Amino acid sequence: MFRSRFCPRLFIGLLLAVALDCQAAEPITIQVDARSAPRNVLHARMVMPVRPGPLTLLYPKYIPGEHGPTGPIANIAGMVFTVDGKQLPWQRDPVDMWTIHLHLPDDATQMTMELDFLAPVGSGQFTSGGSTTPMLAVINWNQLLLYPAGARAHTLQYRPSIVLPEDWQYATALRRRSSRDNATEFETVSLETLVDSPLMAGRYLERYDLAPGKRLQHHLNVLSDVPEATVVESDALTRLRALVTQAGLLFRSHHYRHYDFLLTVSDHTQHFGLEHHQSSDDRTGENFFLDEDGFRAGAGLLPHEFVHSWNGKFRRPQGLATPDYEQPMQTQMLWVYEGLTTYLGDLLTARSGLWSRQDYQDYLALSAAQLDHRSGRAWRPLQDTATGAPFTYSAPRNRSSWRRSVDFYREGELIWLEDDATIRKLSDGKRSLDDFVARFYGIDDGNFDVHPYSFDQVVDNLNAVQPLDWAGFLRQRLDRTDSGAPLAGLEMLGWRLAYGDAMTVYQKAVEKRNKSVEALFSIGIDLDEEAQIVDVLAGSPAAGAGLAAGMTLVAVNHRAYSPERLRTAIGASSKQHRLTLLTEQAEQFQSFELKYEGGLQYPKLIRIKGVGDGLADILKSRR
């Protein structure tokens, strides 16, 4: 949102932007020297055409896809500005610390900026987490540059280049212009496109064609610390090619010249997915293609970020379609941006065969059960998890059942599933949410411009597919504070959530990947890989006995803890009616007696008699 009152800094920035437009033949150049990436340091050198006088520069603060002020300004060091070889003094803004002020000498026409980015080691939020190892690096340009205040990101022009360690290869959506003196120069692009085009590089990188013989190119680029992890067998490759086909049939349009999946499979980088218009920055464990369970647990990652090319990049909520990286993002519509993307991404995971139908149902059962046990829904509506996303993302995992988390992803998915089921029911199966998707996203084929949308536009397009009070329908589900996840869609499709004593294959894969134990549905606790309790469900036997998040489970029924012993003890509770847990916290040991006789409880979906199987058509591959 633009300010309505006069702002001197903005006025100066606009004058500079006009000056830059007049010198359009001279883009800002940025060269990144990544030869020290194995030591977690990246060096950047920028040359910018300038005018004499005051200059305000901005370090990207609000990062697209991260939905908050996550620009890692604290990781910048060695920042130096020079004109004709003379170093200039600079000052950080005392209020907005991503802002830098300088004054240029009277004869200044060009300024050089140099800085080091100290790549984070270990965990962190999104791209502010670990992105480099001795064998690889994932480089995000927004971490390595500054830009003039007042200029729009889509008008500023940058000419990027990079120098890599010897024997490293790279992949990016940027197009190469030339290579010389160990440097690769890319085509000049807008700042918006540059920030939207991460680059992965490393010693072990393999590239796979996902659309052989097709005009529109799609490639999978796999980067790892070890060569065997980059091998994609023919069966997985066939299913990934089907993903590209099924997405085209769903959206009936494309808004990119080519698409590159940038997939890092490493145990030493942060794991997440981040969307971009012509690529995706996907990161997961080293065993993704080496282990069947690892692939099953993470199969939805690439489809989710691929869907974002349409929902999030081409079409974007108005509050997230900001002109630069300084304007605060308004995240109220993330239940569409992320919730609908989750629904469609998971459908494509099943329609392409990356998941079997049983995998999809087991995933949906686990997700629905976790949301159904969110005690925090009694005080916090789903809408607030989206509105508060900038801090919700960074909230600790512990106590998430009471605090709530980024539930607009998976609960948003359940709402869109109910939308789909409702359209199918009211139209006697003649229409579905696929029709809304084609209408809302299948426009202006080949167009790259961002098309912002509002709540009313979403409602209007739903009404065009199937008349209903969609505004009231959606607001009731977004704003309510009561118990229970929105499971009506599942039931309309002929399925209901139930519990049994056997863990599904999908849940086994998830626990194996996360090295966790989830006993929320039985005694009411969730454990991480260190056996620390990260959540205790309100009203559960564990809560009644006095267990709390932060405690570490040491022993079960007087024997040293192991995941299997805990499961065995819970299973035996149906006969013994109790179990004893020993915990440690802050060097204090406590013993707790739990009264429980329900045995093991794992979520599953079961058929509702007399109701047709609506999931069958939803999951069917399109032709």
PEQUIMO-V23930 format. One record per residue. N is the residue number from 1. RES is the residue in three letters. SS is DSSP state (alpha for helix, beta for strand, coil for the rest). PSI is psi as a letter, one per 20 degrees, with the letter a starting at -180 (none if undefined). OMEGA is omega as a letter, one per 30 degrees, with the letter a starting at -180 (none if undefined). Layout:
{{N & RES & SS & PSI & OMEGA} {N & RES & SS & PSI & OMEGA}}
This chain:
{{1 & MET & coil & p & a} {2 & PHE & coil & q & l} {3 & ARG & coil & q & l} {4 & SER & coil & i & a} {5 & ARG & coil & r & a} {6 & PHE & coil & p & l} {7 & CYS & coil & o & a} {8 & PRO & alpha & g & a} {9 & ARG & alpha & h & l} {10 & LEU & alpha & h & a} {11 & PHE & alpha & g & l} {12 & ILE & alpha & g & l} {13 & GLY & alpha & h & a} {14 & LEU & alpha & h & l} {15 & LEU & alpha & g & l} {16 & LEU & alpha & h & l} {17 & ALA & alpha & h & l} {18 & VAL & alpha & g & l} {19 & ALA & alpha & g & l} {20 & LEU & alpha & h & l} {21 & ASP & alpha & h & a} {22 & CYS & alpha & h & l} {23 & GLN & coil & l & a} {24 & ALA & coil & h & l} {25 & ALA & coil & i & a} {26 & GLU & coil & n & l} {27 & PRO & coil & r & l} {28 & ILE & beta & p & l} {29 & THR & beta & q & l} {30 & ILE & beta & p & l} {31 & GLN & beta & p & l} {32 & VAL & beta & p & l} {33 & ASP & beta & o & a} {34 & ALA & coil & j & a} {35 & ARG & coil & i & l} {36 & SER & coil & j & l} {37 & ALA & alpha & h & l} {38 & PRO & alpha & i & l} {39 & ARG & alpha & j & l} {40 & ASN & coil & k & l} {41 & VAL & beta & p & l} {42 & LEU & beta & p & l} {43 & HIS & beta & p & l} {44 & ALA & beta & q & l} {45 & ARG & beta & p & a} {46 & MET & beta & q & l} {47 & VAL & beta & p & a} {48 & MET & beta & p & l} {49 & PRO & beta & p & a} {50 & VAL & coil & r & l} {51 & ARG & coil & q & l} {52 & PRO & coil & q & l} {53 & GLY & beta & a & a} {54 & PRO & beta & q & l} {55 & LEU & beta & p & l} {56 & THR & beta & p & l} {57 & LEU & beta & q & a} {58 & LEU & beta & p & l} {59 & TYR & beta & p & a} {60 & PRO & coil & p & a} {61 & LYS & coil & g & l} {62 & TYR & coil & o & a} {63 & ILE & beta & p & l} {64 & PRO & coil & p & a} {65 & GLY & coil & h & l} {66 & GLU & coil & i & l} {67 & HIS & coil & k & l} {68 & GLY & beta & r & a} {69 & PRO & coil & m & a} {70 & THR & coil & j & l} {71 & GLY & coil & p & a} {72 & PRO & coil & m & a} {73 & ILE & alpha & h & a} {74 & ALA & alpha & i & a} {75 & ASN & alpha & j & l} {76 & ILE & beta & p & l} {77 & ALA & beta & r & l} {78 & GLY & beta & k & a} {79 & MET & beta & o & a} {80 & VAL & beta & p & l} {81 & PHE & beta & p & l} {82 & THR & beta & q & l} {83 & VAL & beta & p & a} {84 & ASP & coil & k & l} {85 & GLY & coil & i & a} {86 & LYS & beta & p & a} {87 & GLN & beta & p & a} {88 & LEU & coil & q & l} {89 & PRO & coil & q & l} {90 & TRP & coil & r & l} {91 & GLN & beta & q & l} {92 & ARG & beta & q & l} {93 & ASP & coil & p & a} {94 & PRO & coil & i & l} {95 & VAL & coil & g & l} {96 & ASP & coil & n & a} {97 & MET & coil & j & l} {98 & TRP & coil & j & a} {99 & THR & beta & p & a} {100 & ILE & beta & p & l} {101 & HIS & beta & p & l} {102 & LEU & beta & r & l} {103 & HIS & beta & p & a} {104 & LEU & beta & q & a} {105 & PRO & coil & r & a} {106 & ASP & coil & h & a} {107 & ASP & coil & j & a} {108 & ALA & coil & p & l} {109 & THR & coil & i & a} {110 & GLN & beta & p & l} {111 & MET & beta & q & l} {112 & THR & beta & p & l} {113 & MET & beta & p & l} {114 & GLU & beta & q & l} {115 & LEU & beta & q & l} {116 & ASP & beta & p & l} {117 & PHE & beta & o & a} {118 & LEU & beta & n & a} {119 & ALA & coil & p & a} {120 & PRO & coil & q & l} {121 & VAL & coil & p & l} {122 & GLY & coil & b & a} {123 & SER & coil & q & l} {124 & GLY & coil & r & a} {125 & GLN & coil & p & l} {126 & PHE & alpha & c & a} {127 & THR & alpha & i & l} {128 & SER & alpha & j & l} {129 & GLY & coil & a & a} {130 & GLY & coil & p & a} {131 & SER & coil & j & a} {132 & THR & beta & q & l} {133 & THR & beta & r & l} {134 & PRO & coil & i & a} {135 & MET & coil & i & a} {136 & LEU & beta & r & l} {137 & ALA & beta & q & l} {138 & VAL & beta & o & a} {139 & ILE & beta & p & l} {140 & ASN & coil & o & a} {141 & TRP & alpha & h & a} {142 & ASN & alpha & h & a} {143 & GLN & alpha & i & a} {144 & LEU & alpha & j & a} {145 & LEU & coil & r & l} {146 & LEU & beta & r & l} {147 & TYR & beta & q & a} {148 & PRO & beta & p & l} {149 & ALA & coil & q & l} {150 & GLY & coil & i & a} {151 & ALA & coil & q & l} {152 & ARG & coil & q & a} {153 & ALA & coil & h & a} {154 & HIS & coil & i & l} {155 & THR & coil & h & l} {156 & LEU & coil & p & a} {157 & GLN & beta & p & l} {158 & TYR & beta & q & l} {159 & ARG & beta & o & a} {160 & PRO & beta & q & l} {161 & SER & beta & r & a} {162 & ILE & beta & q & l} {163 & VAL & beta & p & a} {164 & LEU & coil & q & l} {165 & PRO & coil & q & a} {166 & GLU & coil & p & l} {167 & ASP & coil & j & l} {168 & TRP & coil & q & l} {169 & GLN & beta & r & l} {170 & TYR & beta & r & l} {171 & ALA & beta & p & l} {172 & THR & beta & r & l} {173 & ALA & coil & i & l} {174 & LEU & coil & q & l} {175 & ARG & coil & p & a} {176 & ARG & beta & p & l} {177 & ARG & beta & g & a} {178 & SER & beta & r & l} {179 & SER & beta & p & l} {180 & ARG & beta & q & l} {181 & ASP & coil & l & l} {182 & ASN & coil & j & a} {183 & ALA & beta & p & l} {184 & THR & beta & p & l} {185 & GLU & beta & p & a} {186 & PHE & beta & r & l} {187 & GLU & coil & q & l} {188 & THR & coil & p & a} {189 & VAL & beta & r & l} {190 & SER & beta & r & l} {191 & LEU & alpha & h & l} {192 & GLU & alpha & g & l} {193 & THR & alpha & h & l} {194 & LEU & alpha & g & l} {195 & VAL & alpha & h & a} {196 & ASP & coil & j & a} {197 & SER & coil & m & l} {198 & PRO & coil & r & l} {199 & LEU & beta & p & l} {200 & MET & beta & q & a} {201 & ALA & beta & q & l} {202 & GLY & beta & r & a} {203 & ARG & coil & h & a} {204 & TYR & beta & o & a} {205 & LEU & beta & p & l} {206 & GLU & beta & q & a} {207 & ARG & beta & p & a} {208 & TYR & beta & p & l} {209 & ASP & beta & o & a} {210 & LEU & coil & i & l} {211 & ALA & coil & l & a} {212 & PRO & coil & p & l} {213 & GLY & coil & i & a} {214 & LYS & coil & q & l} {215 & ARG & coil & g & a} {216 & LEU & coil & o & a} {217 & GLN & beta & p & l} {218 & HIS & beta & p & a} {219 & HIS & beta & q & l} {220 & LEU & beta & p & l} {221 & ASN & beta & o & a} {222 & VAL & beta & p & a} {223 & LEU & beta & p & l} {224 & SER & beta & r & l} {225 & ASP & coil & i & a} {226 & VAL & coil & q & a} {227 & PRO & alpha & h & a} {228 & GLU & alpha & h & a} {229 & ALA & alpha & i & a} {230 & THR & alpha & i & a} {231 & VAL & coil & p & l} {232 & VAL & coil & o & a} {233 & GLU & coil & r & a} {234 & SER & alpha & h & a} {235 & ASP & alpha & g & l} {236 & ALA & alpha & h & l} {237 & LEU & alpha & h & l} {238 & THR & alpha & g & a} {239 & ARG & alpha & h & l} {240 & LEU & alpha & h & l} {241 & ARG & alpha & h & l} {242 & ALA & alpha & h & l} {243 & LEU & alpha & g & l} {244 & VAL & alpha & g & l} {245 & THR & alpha & g & a} {246 & GLN & alpha & h & l} {247 & ALA & alpha & g & l} {248 & GLY & alpha & h & l} {249 & LEU & alpha & h & l} {250 & LEU & alpha & g & a} {251 & PHE & alpha & h & l} {252 & ARG & coil & k & l} {253 & SER & coil & r & l} {254 & HIS & coil & q & a} {255 & HIS & coil & l & l} {256 & TYR & coil & q & l} {257 & ARG & coil & h & l} {258 & HIS & beta & r & l} {259 & TYR & beta & p & l} {260 & ASP & beta & o & l} {261 & PHE & beta & o & l} {262 & LEU & beta & n & a} {263 & LEU & beta & o & l} {264 & THR & beta & p & l} {265 & VAL & beta & n & a} {266 & SER & coil & q & l} {267 & ASP & coil & j & a} {268 & HIS & coil & j & l} {269 & THR & coil & r & l} {270 & GLN & coil & q & a} {271 & HIS & coil & p & l} {272 & PHE & beta & a & l} {273 & GLY & beta & p & l} {274 & LEU & beta & p & a} {275 & GLU & beta & q & l} {276 & HIS & coil & r & a} {277 & HIS & coil & g & a} {278 & GLN & coil & j & l} {279 & SER & beta & r & l} {280 & SER & beta & q & l} {281 & ASP & beta & n & a} {282 & ASP & beta & p & a} {283 & ARG & beta & p & a} {284 & THR & beta & a & a} {285 & GLY & coil & q & a} {286 & GLU & coil & h & a} {287 & ASN & coil & j & a} {288 & PHE & coil & g & l} {289 & PHE & coil & i & a} {290 & LEU & coil & i & a} {291 & ASP & coil & p & a} {292 & GLU & alpha & g & l} {293 & ASP & alpha & h & l} {294 & GLY & alpha & h & l} {295 & PHE & alpha & g & l} {296 & ARG & alpha & g & a} {297 & ALA & alpha & h & a} {298 & GLY & alpha & j & a} {299 & ALA & coil & h & a} {300 & GLY & alpha & i & a} {301 & LEU & alpha & g & a} {302 & LEU & alpha & g & l} {303 & PRO & alpha & g & a} {304 & HIS & alpha & g & a} {305 & GLU & alpha & h & l} {306 & PHE & alpha & g & l} {307 & VAL & alpha & h & a} {308 & HIS & coil & h & l} {309 & SER & coil & h & l} {310 & TRP & coil & g & a} {311 & ASN & beta & n & a} {312 & GLY & coil & h & l} {313 & LYS & coil & g & l} {314 & PHE & coil & g & l} {315 & ARG & beta & p & a} {316 & ARG & beta & p & l} {317 & PRO & beta & q & a} {318 & GLN & alpha & h & a} {319 & GLY & alpha & i & l} {320 & LEU & alpha & i & l} {321 & ALA & coil & m & a} {322 & THR & coil & q & a} {323 & PRO & coil & i & l} {324 & ASP & coil & a & a} {325 & TYR & coil & j & l} {326 & GLU & coil & h & a} {327 & GLN & coil & p & l} {328 & PRO & coil & q & l} {329 & MET & coil & p & l} {330 & GLN & coil & o & a} {331 & THR & coil & j & a} {332 & GLN & coil & h & a} {333 & MET & coil & j & l} {334 & LEU & alpha & i & l} {335 & TRP & alpha & i & l} {336 & VAL & alpha & g & a} {337 & TYR & alpha & g & a} {338 & GLU & coil & h & a} {339 & GLY & alpha & g & l} {340 & LEU & alpha & h & l} {341 & THR & alpha & h & l} {342 & THR & alpha & g & l} {343 & TYR & alpha & g & a} {344 & LEU & alpha & h & l} {345 & GLY & alpha & g & l} {346 & ASP & alpha & h & l} {347 & LEU & alpha & g & a} {348 & LEU & alpha & h & l} {349 & THR & alpha & h & l} {350 & ALA & alpha & g & a} {351 & ARG & alpha & h & a} {352 & SER & coil & i & a} {353 & GLY & coil & j & l} {354 & LEU & coil & h & l} {355 & TRP & coil & q & l} {356 & SER & coil & r & l} {357 & ARG & alpha & h & l} {358 & GLN & alpha & h & l} {359 & ASP & alpha & g & a} {360 & TYR & alpha & g & a} {361 & GLN & alpha & h & a} {362 & ASP & alpha & h & l} {363 & TYR & alpha & g & a} {364 & LEU & alpha & h & l} {365 & ALA & alpha & g & a} {366 & LEU & alpha & g & a} {367 & SER & alpha & g & a} {368 & ALA & alpha & g & a} {369 & ALA & alpha & g & l} {370 & GLN & alpha & g & l} {371 & LEU & alpha & h & a} {372 & ASP & alpha & i & l} {373 & HIS & coil & j & l} {374 & ARG & coil & n & l} {375 & SER & alpha & h & a} {376 & GLY & alpha & i & l} {377 & ARG & alpha & i & l} {378 & ALA & alpha & h & a} {379 & TRP & coil & h & a} {380 & ARG & coil & o & l} {381 & PRO & coil & q & l} {382 & LEU & alpha & h & a} {383 & GLN & alpha & h & a} {384 & ASP & alpha & h & l} {385 & THR & alpha & h & l} {386 & ALA & alpha & g & l} {387 & THR & alpha & h & a} {388 & GLY & coil & j & a} {389 & ALA & alpha & h & a} {390 & PRO & alpha & h & l} {391 & PHE & alpha & h & l} {392 & THR & alpha & h & l} {393 & TYR & coil & h & a} {394 & SER & coil & j & l} {395 & ALA & coil & q & l} {396 & PRO & coil & q & l} {397 & ARG & coil & h & a} {398 & ASN & coil & q & l} {399 & ARG & coil & k & a} {400 & SER & alpha & h & l} {401 & SER & alpha & h & l} {402 & TRP & alpha & h & l} {403 & ARG & alpha & h & a} {404 & ARG & coil & q & a} {405 & SER & coil & b & l} {406 & VAL & coil & m & a} {407 & ASP & coil & i & l} {408 & PHE & coil & i & l} {409 & TYR & coil & f & a} {410 & ARG & alpha & h & l} {411 & GLU & alpha & h & l} {412 & GLY & alpha & h & l} {413 & GLU & alpha & g & l} {414 & LEU & alpha & h & l} {415 & ILE & alpha & g & l} {416 & TRP & alpha & h & l} {417 & LEU & alpha & g & l} {418 & GLU & alpha & h & l} {419 & ASP & alpha & g & a} {420 & ASP & alpha & g & a} {421 & ALA & alpha & h & a} {422 & THR & alpha & g & l} {423 & ILE & alpha & g & a} {424 & ARG & alpha & g & a} {425 & LYS & alpha & g & a} {426 & LEU & alpha & h & a} {427 & SER & coil & j & a} {428 & ASP & coil & k & l} {429 & GLY & coil & j & a} {430 & LYS & coil & h & a} {431 & ARG & coil & r & a} {432 & SER & coil & a & l} {433 & LEU & alpha & h & l} {434 & ASP & alpha & h & l} {435 & ASP & alpha & h & l} {436 & PHE & alpha & g & a} {437 & VAL & alpha & g & l} {438 & ALA & alpha & h & a} {439 & ARG & alpha & g & a} {440 & PHE & alpha & h & a} {441 & TYR & alpha & i & a} {442 & GLY & coil & l & a} {443 & ILE & coil & q & l} {444 & ASP & coil & l & a} {445 & ASP & coil & p & a} {446 & GLY & coil & i & a} {447 & ASN & coil & p & a} {448 & PHE & coil & i & a} {449 & ASP & coil & q & l} {450 & VAL & coil & p & l} {451 & HIS & beta & n & a} {452 & PRO & beta & q & l} {453 & TYR & beta & r & a} {454 & SER & coil & r & l} {455 & PHE & alpha & g & a} {456 & ASP & alpha & h & l} {457 & GLN & alpha & h & l} {458 & VAL & alpha & g & a} {459 & VAL & alpha & g & a} {460 & ASP & alpha & h & a} {461 & ASN & alpha & h & l} {462 & LEU & alpha & g & l} {463 & ASN & alpha & h & l} {464 & ALA & alpha & h & l} {465 & VAL & alpha & g & a} {466 & GLN & coil & o & a} {467 & PRO & coil & p & l} {468 & LEU & coil & r & l} {469 & ASP & coil & m & a} {470 & TRP & alpha & h & l} {471 & ALA & alpha & g & l} {472 & GLY & alpha & h & l} {473 & PHE & alpha & g & a} {474 & LEU & alpha & g & a} {475 & ARG & alpha & h & l} {476 & GLN & alpha & h & a} {477 & ARG & alpha & h & a} {478 & LEU & alpha & h & a} {479 & ASP & alpha & i & a} {480 & ARG & coil & q & l} {481 & THR & coil & n & l} {482 & ASP & coil & r & a} {483 & SER & coil & q & l} {484 & GLY & coil & p & l} {485 & ALA & coil & q & l} {486 & PRO & coil & n & a} {487 & LEU & coil & j & a} {488 & ALA & alpha & h & l} {489 & GLY & alpha & g & l} {490 & LEU & alpha & g & a} {491 & GLU & alpha & h & l} {492 & MET & alpha & h & a} {493 & LEU & coil & j & l} {494 & GLY & coil & k & a} {495 & TRP & beta & q & l} {496 & ARG & beta & q & a} {497 & LEU & beta & p & l} {498 & ALA & beta & r & a} {499 & TYR & beta & q & l} {500 & GLY & beta & r & a} {501 & ASP & coil & j & a} {502 & ALA & coil & p & l} {503 & MET & coil & p & l} {504 & THR & coil & r & l} {505 & VAL & alpha & h & a} {506 & TYR & alpha & g & a} {507 & GLN & alpha & h & l} {508 & LYS & alpha & g & l} {509 & ALA & alpha & g & l} {510 & VAL & alpha & g & l} {511 & GLU & alpha & h & l} {512 & LYS & alpha & g & l} {513 & ARG & alpha & g & a} {514 & ASN & alpha & i & a} {515 & LYS & coil & l & a} {516 & SER & coil & r & l} {517 & VAL & beta & p & l} {518 & GLU & beta & o & l} {519 & ALA & beta & k & a} {520 & LEU & coil & h & a} {521 & PHE & coil & i & l} {522 & SER & coil & e & a} {523 & ILE & coil & i & l} {524 & GLY & coil & k & l} {525 & ILE & beta & q & l} {526 & ASP & beta & p & a} {527 & LEU & beta & q & l} {528 & ASP & coil & a & a} {529 & GLU & coil & i & l} {530 & GLU & coil & j & a} {531 & ALA & coil & j & l} {532 & GLN & beta & p & l} {533 & ILE & beta & o & a} {534 & VAL & beta & i & l} {535 & ASP & beta & q & l} {536 & VAL & beta & p & a} {537 & LEU & coil & p & l} {538 & ALA & coil & p & l} {539 & GLY & coil & j & a} {540 & SER & coil & r & l} {541 & PRO & alpha & h & l} {542 & ALA & alpha & g & l} {543 & ALA & alpha & g & l} {544 & GLY & alpha & h & l} {545 & ALA & alpha & i & l} {546 & GLY & coil & j & l} {547 & LEU & coil & q & a} {548 & ALA & coil & q & l} {549 & ALA & coil & q & a} {550 & GLY & coil & h & l} {551 & MET & coil & q & l} {552 & THR & beta & p & a} {553 & LEU & beta & p & a} {554 & VAL & beta & h & a} {555 & ALA & beta & q & l} {556 & VAL & beta & p & a} {557 & ASN & coil & l & l} {558 & HIS & coil & j & l} {559 & ARG & beta & q & a} {560 & ALA & beta & p & a} {561 & TYR & coil & q & l} {562 & SER & coil & q & l} {563 & PRO & alpha & h & a} {564 & GLU & alpha & h & l} {565 & ARG & alpha & h & l} {566 & LEU & alpha & g & l} {567 & ARG & alpha & g & l} {568 & THR & alpha & g & a} {569 & ALA & alpha & g & l} {570 & ILE & alpha & g & l} {571 & GLY & alpha & h & a} {572 & ALA & alpha & i & a} {573 & SER & alpha & h & a} {574 & SER & alpha & h & l} {575 & LYS & alpha & h & a} {576 & GLN & alpha & h & l} {577 & HIS & coil & j & l} {578 & ARG & beta & r & l} {579 & LEU & beta & q & a} {580 & THR & beta & p & l} {581 & LEU & beta & p & l} {582 & LEU & beta & p & a} {583 & THR & beta & r & l} {584 & GLU & beta & p & l} {585 & GLN & beta & p & a} {586 & ALA & coil & l & l} {587 & GLU & coil & j & l} {588 & GLN & beta & p & l} {589 & PHE & beta & p & l} {590 & GLN & beta & q & l} {591 & SER & beta & p & a} {592 & PHE & beta & p & l} {593 & GLU & beta & o & l} {594 & LEU & beta & p & l} {595 & LYS & beta & o & a} {596 & TYR & coil & p & a} {597 & GLU & coil & j & a} {598 & GLY & coil & i & a} {599 & GLY & coil & a & l} {600 & LEU & coil & q & a} {601 & GLN & coil & o & l} {602 & TYR & beta & p & a} {603 & PRO & beta & q & l} {604 & LYS & beta & r & l} {605 & LEU & beta & p & l} {606 & ILE & beta & q & a} {607 & ARG & beta & q & l} {608 & ILE & coil & p & a} {609 & LYS & coil & p & l} {610 & GLY & coil & i & l} {611 & VAL & coil & p & a} {612 & GLY & coil & q & a} {613 & ASP & coil & n & a} {614 & GLY & coil & h & l} {615 & LEU & alpha & h & a} {616 & ALA & alpha & g & a} {617 & ASP & alpha & h & l} {618 & ILE & alpha & h & a} {619 & LEU & alpha & i & a} {620 & LYS & coil & p & l} {621 & SER & coil & q & l} {622 & ARG & coil & q & l} {623 & ARG & coil & none & none}}
